Amino acid sequence: MRAIALSDTSSAPRVLDIPTPVPGAGQVLVRVEASSLNGFDIAVAAGYLQGMMEHRYPVVLGKDFAGVVEANGEGAKKYSIGDRVFGVVMAPYLGEGGFGEYLIVSEQFGIAKVPEEVDIAIAGALGLAGAAAVASIDAVSPQAGQTILIIGATGGVGAIATQYAAATGAHVIATAKPGVETDFVRSQGAQIVVDPTGDLVAQVKAVSPSGVNAILHFAGEATALPALLMEGGKIASTLGFGPDKHPTAIAIMASADEATLNRLSADVASKQIRVPITHTYALAEVPEAIKAFPTGTLGKLAVKI
Ligand SMILES: NC(=O)c1ccc[n+]([C@@H]2O[C@H](COP(=O)([O-])OP(=O)(O)OC[C@H]3O[C@@H](n4cnc5c(N)ncnc54)[C@H](OP(=O)(O)O)[C@@H]3O)[C@@H](O)[C@H]2O)c1
């Protein structure tokens, strides 16, 4: 099968022809149709996880996946051949990934069915960013009338979190540069936009002098942020800014359990949230997309397998 993979410790991601994986006991073989780029993939491609996670070469990149169940391994019976499924590759080592024509995953964790109403391309861009967004929102539980500041609202996690926050009736202040980024975050539900290239603290204090009830930290430096919180406020961070750094901070680790995936796909099916795919790459274009990802990404960058 064709996959975007690393062949060894020193290689860059490229299209490789590798053996189609065979599902083991309790595993499902998925014919992947869609995926998307996440910061984690960029980190793997850059070699940042060397020494932190076992690499089983060839290492296929891609955390997200959506496709169709092609076969079941021994004892696996949760899904039937032909079921449309999506999720996040959660194996404790690097090896299988969503940027390949086939993928084996455990049937127990990181996989769920795609509801009829949800397009497979949308499901392929939903898993990791959606799971991080709901975990962050749940950690600070914004209430109607409260004010929430979202740093990195222009990204995949930030856009989905902005939609969830706006749906609670909270006032959303989002970071975005003037122009298309500002239009984008407003389209996701942000009411007030602050420019992250300027003095963020001063801009937020100007629009919300008594501070904000909650902060979602998805980008940039967090050390100045606690000064913006009202009494009792919380910061949820996907970047590891946790209680060791400040007592108000909660470090988020996205969990792509079946219940979370079902909640996300149901919210897409009911149109409570939209997955803001701004560009779709062909599989062979992924190495270029990985180079482009760190600068100027808006929403989700999808991959069509
Ligand atoms: N802990 C977890 O479980 C977990 C799960 C998912 C994601 N994450 C992490 O969470 C972060 C967000 O994920 P993502 O997929 O949304 O990434 P993303 O798509 O790259 O989004 C980050 C966004 O923030 C913007 N940005 C960069 N620096 C900024 C700054 N100083 N202030 C305000 N905005 C800034 C970026 O704009 P430019 O592109 O213009 O720089 C980009 O639009 C990533 O670091 C990712 O690795 C963690």
Ligand as a Chemical Component Dictionary entry (heavy atoms), coordinates in Angstrom:
data_LIG
# 
_chem_comp.id                   LIG 
_chem_comp.type                 NON-POLYMER 
_chem_comp.pdbx_formal_charge   0 
_chem_comp.three_letter_code    LIG 
# 
loop_
_chem_comp_atom.comp_id 
_chem_comp_atom.atom_id 
_chem_comp_atom.alt_atom_id 
_chem_comp_atom.type_symbol 
_chem_comp_atom.charge 
_chem_comp_atom.model_Cartn_x 
_chem_comp_atom.model_Cartn_y 
_chem_comp_atom.model_Cartn_z 
_chem_comp_atom.pdbx_ordinal 
LIG N1  N1  N 0  -2.472 17.953 24.487 1  
LIG C1  C1  C 0  -3.196 17.374 23.535 2  
LIG O1  O1  O 0  -3.823 16.333 23.740 3  
LIG C2  C2  C 0  -3.262 18.029 22.184 4  
LIG C3  C3  C 0  -4.197 17.570 21.234 5  
LIG C4  C4  C 0  -4.292 18.261 20.031 6  
LIG C5  C5  C 0  -3.454 19.342 19.780 7  
LIG N2  N2  N 1  -2.527 19.705 20.714 8  
LIG C6  C6  C 0  -1.671 20.895 20.498 9  
LIG O2  O2  O 0  -2.523 22.027 20.593 10 
LIG C7  C7  C 0  -2.039 23.058 19.732 11 
LIG C8  C8  C 0  -3.162 23.516 18.806 12 
LIG O3  O3  O 0  -3.453 22.472 17.908 13 
LIG P1  P1  P 0  -3.998 22.781 16.442 14 
LIG O4  O4  O 0  -4.144 21.469 15.771 15 
LIG O5  O5  O -1 -5.158 23.687 16.540 16 
LIG O6  O6  O 0  -2.752 23.555 15.827 17 
LIG P2  P2  P 0  -2.750 24.600 14.657 18 
LIG O7  O7  O 0  -3.804 24.211 13.670 19 
LIG O8  O8  O 0  -1.340 24.791 14.249 20 
LIG O9  O9  O 0  -3.272 25.937 15.364 21 
LIG C9  C9  C 0  -2.511 26.857 16.052 22 
LIG C10 C10 C 0  -3.000 28.241 15.609 23 
LIG O10 O10 O 0  -2.513 29.211 16.505 24 
LIG C11 C11 C 0  -1.949 30.288 15.770 25 
LIG N3  N3  N 0  -0.866 30.866 16.554 26 
LIG C12 C12 C 0  0.456  30.615 16.526 27 
LIG N4  N4  N 0  1.113  31.345 17.442 28 
LIG C13 C13 C 0  0.175  32.099 18.064 29 
LIG C14 C14 C 0  0.214  33.052 19.109 30 
LIG N5  N5  N 0  1.368  33.403 19.702 31 
LIG N6  N6  N 0  -0.937 33.596 19.520 32 
LIG C15 C15 C 0  -2.119 33.278 18.956 33 
LIG N7  N7  N 0  -2.228 32.383 17.938 34 
LIG C16 C16 C 0  -1.088 31.795 17.501 35 
LIG C17 C17 C 0  -1.459 29.646 14.505 36 
LIG O11 O11 O 0  -1.400 30.612 13.509 37 
LIG P3  P3  P 0  -0.164 30.612 12.454 38 
LIG O12 O12 O 0  -0.322 29.322 11.708 39 
LIG O13 O13 O 0  -0.413 31.835 11.658 40 
LIG O14 O14 O 0  1.086  30.634 13.278 41 
LIG C18 C18 C 0  -2.522 28.602 14.221 42 
LIG O15 O15 O 0  -3.597 29.150 13.472 43 
LIG C19 C19 C 0  -0.843 22.452 18.991 44 
LIG O16 O16 O 0  0.349  22.856 19.629 45 
LIG C20 C20 C 0  -1.041 20.954 19.133 46 
LIG O17 O17 O 0  0.173  20.239 19.066 47 
LIG C21 C21 C 0  -2.416 19.073 21.907 48 
# 
loop_
_chem_comp_bond.comp_id 
_chem_comp_bond.atom_id_1 
_chem_comp_bond.atom_id_2 
_chem_comp_bond.value_order 
_chem_comp_bond.pdbx_ordinal 
LIG N1  C1  SING 1  
LIG C1  O1  DOUB 2  
LIG C1  C2  SING 3  
LIG C2  C3  SING 4  
LIG C2  C21 DOUB 5  
LIG C3  C4  DOUB 6  
LIG C4  C5  SING 7  
LIG C5  N2  DOUB 8  
LIG N2  C6  SING 9  
LIG N2  C21 SING 10 
LIG C6  O2  SING 11 
LIG C6  C20 SING 12 
LIG O2  C7  SING 13 
LIG C7  C8  SING 14 
LIG C7  C19 SING 15 
LIG C8  O3  SING 16 
LIG O3  P1  SING 17 
LIG P1  O4  DOUB 18 
LIG P1  O5  SING 19 
LIG P1  O6  SING 20 
LIG O6  P2  SING 21 
LIG P2  O7  DOUB 22 
LIG P2  O8  SING 23 
LIG P2  O9  SING 24 
LIG O9  C9  SING 25 
LIG C9  C10 SING 26 
LIG C10 O10 SING 27 
LIG C10 C18 SING 28 
LIG O10 C11 SING 29 
LIG C11 N3  SING 30 
LIG C11 C17 SING 31 
LIG N3  C12 SING 32 
LIG N3  C16 SING 33 
LIG C12 N4  DOUB 34 
LIG N4  C13 SING 35 
LIG C13 C14 SING 36 
LIG C13 C16 DOUB 37 
LIG C14 N5  SING 38 
LIG C14 N6  DOUB 39 
LIG N6  C15 SING 40 
LIG C15 N7  DOUB 41 
LIG N7  C16 SING 42 
LIG C17 O11 SING 43 
LIG C17 C18 SING 44 
LIG O11 P3  SING 45 
LIG P3  O12 DOUB 46 
LIG P3  O13 SING 47 
LIG P3  O14 SING 48 
LIG C18 O15 SING 49 
LIG C19 O16 SING 50 
LIG C19 C20 SING 51 
LIG C20 O17 SING 52 
# 
